[in-house]
Amino acid sequence: KHIGFVLGLLVVSPALAGALTSAARTATASAAAIVLDAPLALKVKVPLALDMKDLVGKARRGEIPDLRGPFDRRAGNGPAVTETRDEVTAAVEATITRAFRPSFAAAALFAAAATIVAVGVALGRDPG
């Protein structure tokens, strides 16, 4: 009964940890590329990038920093700042969401296998 749970954890946990580590690097690179390509003045981009770097550096392992703050503090620099914030936020969220898919698929396969075994055991029992 518990062996399936332990086996599932042994497979899903390392896969998820590896995927999230990779996703964090991808999300950071995506966010940096979006800011660099944004139609913002250099005097806005540089402090924005430095604030984002500080936020990511201060984030605890496994924590997704709230990157909206640095953008919101510069919202007075025009609508491009808000648009860039929304694009960065969407890119980071999409990257992290995609990182969970393989682990969720593995967990679903374990659940399906457990259901098949349980149904097989239930059907194989003698009702008498």
GUZA-599864 format. One record per residue (C-alpha): x, z, y. Coordinates in pm, whole numbers, plus 50000, padded with zeros to 5 digits. Example, Ala and Ser with C-alpha at 12.3 -4.5 7.8 and 13.67 -1.06 7.14 Angstrom:
2
512305078049550 513675071449894 
//
This chain:
128
500005000050000 502685010050249 505264985450124 503414956750292 503384975050623 507104983250601 507924947650495 505904934150786 507744956451032 511104946450885 510304909850944 508334910951269 510374936551468 513754918751464 512114885251528 510244899351827 513314916951967 515404885351944 512674863952096 512224887652389 515944889052460 516074851252468 512884849552675 514344873352934 517314850052986 515034819753002 512664836753248 515544847153473 516944811853478 513494796953542 512814820853829 516194813353986 515644775753956 512204778454116 513574798254411 516504774454456 514194744054451 511574759854678 511054745755026 512344777655189 514984782555454 518344794855329 517914826555538 514854834155321 516224822454985 519424842854984 517874877155055 515024868454819 517434859854538 519464891454599 516324913154594 515194896854271 518654902254115 518484939054212 515004942754060 516064926853734 519234947953727 517294980253779 514614972253520 514774992653203 515314974452876 512014959252767 510464962253113 509324931853310 510074938353677 507354931453933 508894902654125 506034900154375 507484926754608 510424906554742 508114876954806 505374897754964 507874913255208 508674878055326 505124864355333 505364860855711 507804832055658 504984808355568 502804797655278 505784783755083 506874819555011 503504827754856 503444795254661 506954802054530 505954837554433 502994824354236 505144798154065 507824823753971 505234848353841 503504821553633 506804809253487 507944844253389 504574853053235 504424820353041 507954825152907 507284860752791 503924850752638 505554822652438 508134847352306 505414867152127 503934837351939 506294835951637 505994873551576 502214872351604 502164843051360 504284862651112 502024893051148 498964870851092 500534856550775 501174891750644 497574901350723 496274870350544 498444877650241 497224913850234 493614902050254 494124877749965 495704905149753 492944929949840 490204904949753 492004896149428 492254932749333 488604939049422 487394909149219 489574918248922 488144953248882 485634960548612 482444973948775 481684995948473 
//
